[in-house]
Amino acid sequence: MNDKYITVGQLTKYIKYKIDNDINLNEVFIKGEISNFKAHSRGHYYFTIKDKTSRISAVMFSSQTKKLKFLPSDGMKVLVTGKISVFEANGSYQIYVNDMLEDGVGNLYIAYEQLKKKLEEEGLFKEDHKKKIPKIPNRVGVITAPTGAAIKDIISTIKRRWPLSEIILLPALVQGEEAHNTIVEQIKNAEDYNLNTLIVGRGGGSIEDLWPFNEEDVAKAIYECSIPIISAVGHEIDFTIADFVADMRAPTPTGAAEMAVPNIKDVINYLDQISIRLNESLNNKININKKHLEEIKKHYIFTNPITIYESKELVFDSLIDRLKFSLKNLVNIKEKKYNELKNSIVLKNPLVLIENKSNKYLQLLSKLEALSPLKTLHRGYSIVKKDDKVISSIKDTKKDDKLEINLKDGNIDVKVI
């Protein structure tokens, strides 16, 4: 009776078998809008593709996501290619995506804009980090393909404009999947060649051809390089990430060579102008100094040199007169003081001075005796001390205090009761 019933798992397996073996569902092309996008830590993408009426779950495994040049996001309209199958755990059908394009925009353009925004936010395009290109380099490095029009144009342009500069070619792949790795490697190798300037670039091509110069590792290698770098990728209308990071962008490889070295004709013309200006400056300086010399020669010191002696003689005479006057004045002052001392009473009668001093001594001694506490004791008074300190009030004592009374002919020890 129950043989006609099957399990949910059996039904799901049957539906999955049918769908997996339907040739029309092995490769489908769907367009729609992404929602519920989630990038798993293992590199898988999980999302939903929807339109106005329906939706379908989608998964893109890491082996396929690595090929994408852009990061999907919610609301993005996409064109996907994949296979329809059933996820047995919940019995729902979904699309396993093999490839994805943004609807109306190429993948590479999306990746270009996303990386450009990211690196700009990280500060790789800031002007204050860019180094100045030397005006007259001794050695110029070139990273490009060893064959082709680009390297030929660069070499011929540098040799024509500034043959004194040495050119160091650092050959690299400039197209294909491995190109960005060789470019990065050669940028690092360039540090060993004592270069003044480094040109990195290639000739024109499609966005796919130029893509190695839009890779993040190339951009960071340019940013970290200590050598001033000129980016020369494609034609004038082509802009790559390398152009924004480099210290200077050239519209073409030939333009990069022109920016890297001066034109020898311009340098010669400049030196000629400097030589002319230098000669004019020297002639002007000589003429000014000649004129100044003529003015000096006309000075009275040279026309009548005896004047110098005469003026100094007058000054000398004046100094002598002042010295004589000062000496005479000093002698008069000393003579006057001498006469005053000679006529002083001290010298005429020195005993008077002694008597005056003796009288002053007796007067001071009399005053001192009048103030002496011993005189007070002789008049019947006494001095009371407590702990060797004189006390003058009964408030300074208390019961059982030991006091010392000083009289004219001795001391008495007493106790307060």
C-alpha positions as CSV (number, residue, x, y, z in Angstrom):
1,M,0.0,0.0,0.0
2,N,2.9,2.4,0.9
3,D,5.0,1.5,-2.1
4,K,3.6,4.3,-4.1
5,Y,4.9,6.9,-1.7
6,I,8.5,8.3,-2.0
7,T,10.6,10.4,0.4
8,V,11.3,14.1,-0.1
9,G,14.9,13.3,-0.7
10,Q,14.0,10.8,-3.4
11,L,11.8,13.4,-5.1
12,T,14.5,16.0,-4.8
13,K,17.1,13.7,-6.3
14,Y,14.8,12.9,-9.2
15,I,14.1,16.6,-9.9
16,K,17.9,17.3,-9.7
17,Y,18.6,14.4,-12.1
18,K,16.0,15.8,-14.6
19,I,17.4,19.3,-14.4
20,D,21.0,18.3,-14.5
21,N,20.4,16.2,-17.7
22,D,18.4,18.9,-19.4
23,I,20.7,20.2,-22.2
24,N,18.8,23.5,-22.2
25,L,19.7,24.1,-18.5
26,N,23.3,23.2,-18.7
27,E,24.2,26.6,-20.1
28,V,21.8,29.5,-19.6
29,F,22.2,33.2,-20.0
30,I,20.3,35.4,-17.5
31,K,20.1,39.1,-17.0
32,G,18.8,40.8,-13.9
33,E,19.7,42.8,-10.8
34,I,21.8,41.5,-7.9
35,S,20.4,41.6,-4.4
36,N,21.5,40.0,-1.0
37,F,25.1,39.8,-2.2
38,K,27.6,38.1,0.2
39,A,31.2,37.4,-0.4
40,H,32.3,34.4,1.7
41,S,35.7,34.3,3.4
42,R,36.6,31.4,1.2
43,G,36.1,33.4,-1.9
44,H,32.7,32.2,-2.9
45,Y,29.9,34.7,-3.9
46,Y,26.3,34.1,-2.8
47,F,23.5,36.4,-4.2
48,T,20.1,36.6,-5.8
49,I,19.3,37.6,-9.4
50,K,15.9,39.2,-9.7
51,D,13.7,41.1,-12.2
52,K,10.2,42.7,-11.7
53,T,8.4,39.3,-11.5
54,S,10.8,36.6,-10.2
55,R,14.1,35.8,-8.6
56,I,16.6,33.0,-8.5
57,S,19.4,32.1,-6.0
58,A,22.9,32.1,-7.4
59,V,26.3,31.0,-6.3
60,M,29.7,31.6,-7.9
61,F,32.6,29.5,-6.6
62,S,36.0,31.0,-5.8
63,S,37.5,29.2,-8.9
64,Q,35.3,31.5,-11.0
65,T,35.3,34.6,-8.9
66,K,39.1,34.9,-9.3
67,K,38.6,35.6,-13.0
68,L,36.4,38.6,-12.3
69,K,38.0,42.1,-12.6
70,F,35.3,43.8,-10.5
71,L,33.5,43.3,-7.3
72,P,29.7,42.7,-7.6
73,S,27.3,44.7,-5.4
74,D,23.6,45.0,-4.6
75,G,21.6,46.8,-7.2
76,M,24.1,46.1,-10.0
77,K,22.5,45.0,-13.3
78,V,24.4,42.0,-14.6
79,L,24.6,39.4,-17.4
80,V,25.4,36.0,-16.0
81,T,26.3,32.6,-17.6
82,G,25.8,29.4,-15.7
83,K,24.2,26.1,-15.1
84,I,20.8,25.4,-13.4
85,S,20.8,22.8,-10.7
86,V,19.1,21.8,-7.5
87,F,20.5,22.3,-4.0
88,E,19.3,19.1,-2.3
89,A,19.5,20.4,1.2
90,N,16.6,22.7,0.8
91,G,15.2,21.4,-2.5
92,S,15.5,24.8,-4.2
93,Y,16.9,25.3,-7.7
94,Q,19.6,27.8,-8.3
95,I,22.1,28.9,-10.9
96,Y,25.8,28.1,-10.6
97,V,27.5,31.1,-12.3
98,N,30.5,30.6,-14.5
99,D,30.9,34.2,-15.8
100,M,29.4,37.6,-15.1
101,L,29.3,41.0,-16.9
102,E,27.8,44.2,-15.8
103,D,24.9,44.9,-18.1
104,G,25.9,47.7,-20.5
105,V,29.5,48.1,-19.1
106,G,32.6,46.0,-19.7
107,N,34.2,44.1,-16.8
108,L,37.5,45.7,-17.3
109,Y,36.1,49.2,-17.1
110,I,34.3,48.3,-13.8
111,A,37.5,46.9,-12.4
112,Y,39.4,50.0,-13.5
113,E,37.0,52.4,-11.8
114,Q,36.9,50.3,-8.6
115,L,40.7,50.1,-8.3
116,K,41.1,53.7,-9.1
117,K,38.7,54.7,-6.4
118,K,40.4,52.4,-3.9
119,L,43.9,53.6,-4.6
120,E,42.9,57.2,-4.5
121,E,41.4,56.7,-1.0
122,E,44.6,55.0,0.1
123,G,46.6,58.1,-1.0
124,L,48.6,56.7,-3.9
125,F,47.7,59.6,-6.2
126,K,48.6,62.4,-3.8
127,E,50.7,65.2,-5.3
128,D,52.8,65.7,-2.2
129,H,54.2,62.2,-2.7
130,K,55.3,62.7,-6.3
131,K,59.0,63.2,-6.9
132,K,60.5,65.8,-9.3
133,I,61.9,64.6,-12.6
134,P,65.6,65.6,-12.8
135,K,66.3,68.1,-15.6
136,I,69.6,66.7,-16.7
137,P,69.8,62.9,-16.0
138,N,73.0,60.9,-16.4
139,R,71.2,57.6,-16.6
140,V,67.6,56.8,-17.7
141,G,66.0,53.4,-17.2
142,V,63.3,52.1,-19.5
143,I,60.9,49.3,-18.6
144,T,59.1,48.0,-21.7
145,A,59.1,45.3,-24.3
146,P,62.6,44.9,-25.7
147,T,61.2,44.9,-29.3
148,G,58.6,47.1,-30.8
149,A,58.1,50.7,-31.7
150,A,58.0,52.0,-28.1
151,I,61.6,51.2,-27.2
152,K,62.8,52.4,-30.6
153,D,61.1,55.7,-30.3
154,I,62.4,56.2,-26.7
155,I,66.0,55.4,-27.6
156,S,66.1,57.5,-30.7
157,T,64.4,60.5,-29.0
158,I,66.8,60.4,-26.0
159,K,69.9,60.0,-28.3
160,R,68.7,62.9,-30.5
161,R,67.9,65.2,-27.6
162,W,70.5,64.4,-25.0
163,P,73.2,61.9,-26.3
164,L,75.2,62.3,-23.0
165,S,72.6,60.3,-21.1
166,E,73.0,56.5,-20.7
167,I,70.0,54.3,-21.4
168,I,69.4,51.2,-19.4
169,L,66.8,48.8,-20.8
170,L,64.9,46.6,-18.3
171,P,62.9,44.3,-20.6
172,A,59.5,43.2,-19.5
173,L,56.3,41.7,-20.8
174,V,53.8,44.4,-21.4
175,Q,50.8,42.3,-22.4
176,G,49.2,39.1,-21.1
177,E,48.5,37.5,-17.8
178,E,52.1,37.4,-16.6
179,A,53.0,40.9,-17.8
180,H,52.2,42.7,-14.5
181,N,54.5,40.3,-12.6
182,T,57.5,41.1,-14.8
183,I,56.8,44.8,-14.7
184,V,56.8,44.7,-10.9
185,E,60.0,42.7,-10.8
186,Q,61.8,45.1,-13.1
187,I,60.7,48.2,-11.2
188,K,62.3,46.6,-8.1
189,N,65.4,45.7,-10.1
190,A,65.7,49.3,-11.3
191,E,66.8,50.3,-7.8
192,D,70.2,48.6,-8.4
193,Y,71.2,50.6,-11.4
194,N,71.7,54.1,-9.9
195,L,69.1,55.6,-12.3
196,N,68.1,59.3,-12.3
197,T,64.8,58.7,-14.1
198,L,62.7,55.6,-14.9
199,I,60.3,55.3,-17.9
200,V,57.6,52.6,-17.6
201,G,55.2,52.0,-20.5
202,R,54.4,50.6,-23.9
203,G,52.7,51.6,-27.2
204,G,49.0,51.8,-27.8
205,G,46.4,49.0,-27.8
206,S,43.0,48.0,-26.5
207,I,42.1,48.2,-22.8
208,E,42.8,44.4,-22.6
209,D,46.3,45.0,-24.0
210,L,47.0,47.9,-21.6
211,W,45.6,46.1,-18.6
212,P,48.9,45.1,-16.9
213,F,49.3,48.8,-16.2
214,N,46.0,48.8,-14.4
215,E,47.0,46.1,-11.9
216,E,47.2,46.9,-8.2
217,D,50.7,45.4,-7.7
218,V,52.1,47.5,-10.5
219,A,50.6,50.7,-9.0
220,K,52.1,49.9,-5.6
221,A,55.5,49.1,-7.0
222,I,55.5,52.5,-8.8
223,Y,54.4,54.2,-5.6
224,E,57.1,52.5,-3.5
225,C,59.9,53.1,-6.0
226,S,62.6,55.6,-4.9
227,I,63.4,56.6,-8.5
228,P,61.3,59.3,-10.2
229,I,59.0,57.5,-12.7
230,I,57.4,58.7,-15.9
231,S,54.4,56.6,-17.0
232,A,54.1,56.3,-20.8
233,V,51.3,53.9,-21.7
234,G,49.4,53.9,-25.0
235,H,48.3,57.0,-26.8
236,E,47.3,60.4,-25.5
237,I,43.7,59.4,-24.9
238,D,44.6,56.3,-22.9
239,F,44.7,56.6,-19.1
240,T,45.8,53.8,-16.8
241,I,46.2,53.4,-13.1
242,A,50.0,53.7,-13.6
243,D,49.5,57.2,-15.0
244,F,47.8,58.4,-11.8
245,V,50.5,56.9,-9.4
246,A,53.6,57.8,-11.4
247,D,55.5,61.1,-10.7
248,M,54.7,62.3,-14.2
249,R,52.4,61.1,-17.0
250,A,53.5,61.2,-20.7
251,P,50.9,61.0,-23.5
252,T,53.2,58.6,-25.5
253,P,56.5,56.8,-25.1
254,T,58.1,59.4,-27.3
255,G,56.6,62.1,-25.1
256,A,58.1,60.3,-22.0
257,A,61.6,60.5,-23.6
258,E,61.2,64.2,-24.3
259,M,60.2,64.7,-20.7
260,A,63.1,62.6,-19.3
261,V,65.9,64.5,-21.0
262,P,66.5,68.1,-22.1
263,N,67.0,69.2,-25.7
264,I,70.7,69.7,-26.2
265,K,70.0,72.6,-28.6
266,D,68.0,74.3,-25.9
267,V,70.7,73.7,-23.4
268,I,73.4,75.2,-25.7
269,N,71.1,78.2,-26.4
270,Y,70.6,78.6,-22.6
271,L,74.4,78.4,-22.0
272,D,75.0,81.0,-24.8
273,Q,72.5,83.3,-23.1
274,I,74.1,82.8,-19.7
275,S,77.5,83.5,-21.3
276,I,76.2,86.8,-22.8
277,R,74.6,87.8,-19.6
278,L,77.7,86.9,-17.6
279,N,80.0,89.0,-19.9
280,E,77.6,91.9,-19.7
281,S,77.5,91.6,-15.9
282,L,81.3,91.5,-15.7
283,N,81.7,94.5,-18.0
284,N,79.2,96.5,-15.9
285,K,81.0,95.5,-12.7
286,I,84.3,96.6,-14.2
287,N,82.9,99.9,-15.4
288,I,81.3,100.6,-12.0
289,N,84.6,99.8,-10.2
290,K,86.6,102.0,-12.6
291,K,84.2,104.9,-11.9
292,H,84.5,104.3,-8.2
293,L,88.4,104.2,-8.5
294,E,88.4,107.5,-10.3
295,E,86.3,109.0,-7.5
296,I,88.7,107.7,-4.9
297,K,91.7,109.1,-6.8
298,K,90.1,112.5,-6.7
299,H,89.7,112.4,-2.9
300,Y,91.7,115.1,-1.0
301,I,93.6,112.3,0.8
302,F,95.3,111.4,-2.4
303,T,95.5,114.9,-3.9
304,N,96.9,116.4,-0.7
305,P,98.1,113.6,1.6
306,I,99.9,116.0,4.0
307,T,96.4,117.0,5.2
308,I,96.1,113.7,7.0
309,Y,99.3,114.4,9.0
310,E,98.3,118.0,9.8
311,S,94.9,117.0,11.1
312,K,96.5,114.3,13.3
313,E,99.1,116.9,14.5
314,L,96.4,119.2,15.7
315,V,94.7,116.4,17.5
316,F,98.0,115.5,19.2
317,D,98.7,119.0,20.3
318,S,95.2,119.2,21.8
319,L,95.7,116.0,23.7
320,I,99.1,117.3,25.1
321,D,97.5,120.5,26.3
322,R,94.7,118.7,28.0
323,L,97.2,116.3,29.7
324,K,99.3,119.3,31.0
325,F,96.2,121.0,32.3
326,S,95.0,117.8,34.0
327,L,98.4,117.3,35.7
328,K,98.6,120.9,36.9
329,N,95.1,120.7,38.3
330,L,95.8,117.4,40.1
331,V,99.0,118.9,41.6
332,N,97.1,121.9,42.9
333,I,94.5,119.7,44.5
334,K,97.0,117.5,46.3
335,E,99.0,120.6,47.4
336,K,95.9,122.1,48.9
337,K,95.1,118.9,50.8
338,Y,98.7,118.8,52.1
339,N,98.5,122.3,53.5
340,E,95.2,121.6,55.2
341,L,96.7,118.6,56.9
342,K,99.9,120.4,57.8
343,N,97.9,123.2,59.5
344,S,95.6,120.7,61.2
345,I,95.3,120.8,65.0
346,V,96.1,117.2,65.1
347,L,99.6,117.7,63.8
348,K,100.2,120.9,65.8
349,N,98.9,119.5,69.2
350,P,98.2,115.7,69.0
351,L,97.4,115.6,72.8
352,V,94.2,117.5,72.1
353,L,93.0,114.6,70.1
354,I,93.8,112.1,72.8
355,E,92.0,114.3,75.4
356,N,89.0,114.5,73.2
357,K,88.9,110.7,72.8
358,S,89.4,110.2,76.6
359,N,86.5,112.5,77.4
360,K,84.2,110.7,75.0
361,Y,85.3,107.4,76.5
362,L,84.5,108.5,80.1
363,Q,81.1,109.9,78.9
364,L,80.2,106.5,77.3
365,L,81.4,104.6,80.3
366,S,79.2,106.7,82.6
367,K,76.2,106.0,80.4
368,L,76.9,102.3,80.4
369,E,77.1,102.1,84.2
370,A,73.9,104.0,84.6
371,L,72.2,101.3,82.4
372,S,73.9,98.4,84.2
373,P,71.6,96.0,86.0
374,L,74.2,95.7,88.8
375,K,73.6,99.4,89.7
376,T,69.9,98.5,90.0
377,L,70.8,95.6,92.5
378,H,72.9,98.1,94.6
379,R,69.8,100.3,95.0
380,G,68.0,97.4,96.7
381,Y,66.3,95.8,93.8
382,S,66.5,92.1,92.8
383,I,66.2,90.1,89.6
384,V,63.9,87.0,89.5
385,K,64.7,84.2,87.1
386,K,62.9,81.0,86.1
387,D,64.8,78.5,84.1
388,D,67.5,81.1,83.6
389,K,64.9,83.5,82.1
390,V,64.0,86.8,83.8
391,I,60.4,87.1,84.7
392,S,58.6,90.3,85.4
393,S,55.0,89.2,86.3
394,I,53.4,86.9,88.8
395,K,51.5,85.5,85.9
396,D,54.8,83.9,84.7
397,T,54.8,81.5,87.7
398,K,52.7,78.7,89.2
399,K,52.8,76.6,92.3
400,D,55.9,74.5,92.9
401,D,58.0,76.5,90.4
402,K,61.6,76.9,91.4
403,L,62.9,80.5,91.1
404,E,66.3,82.1,91.4
405,I,66.5,85.6,93.0
406,N,69.6,87.6,92.2
407,L,70.7,90.2,94.8
408,K,73.8,92.5,94.9
409,D,75.8,90.1,97.0
410,G,74.5,86.7,96.0
411,N,71.6,84.5,94.8
412,I,68.6,82.9,96.6
413,D,66.7,79.7,95.4
414,V,63.0,79.7,96.3
415,K,59.9,77.6,95.7
416,V,56.5,79.0,94.9
417,I,53.8,77.8,97.4
